[in-house]
Amino acid sequence: MAYSEKVVDHYENPRNVGSFDKGDEAVGTGMVGAPACGDVMKLQIKV
């Protein structure tokens, strides 16, 4: 199965990557997953 050009582009050039400042009161952070095996996802929102 071949991936579309758009999927390959997003894989090779990730967007919206990084973290907000932990000290910013307008930032909310959530984590989910199993840290024991390294499967963790961190989501942040700035309002």
Secondary structure, DSSP 8 states (H G I E B T S, - for coil): ----HHHHHHHHS--S-S---TT-TTEEEEEEEEGGGTEEEEEEEE-
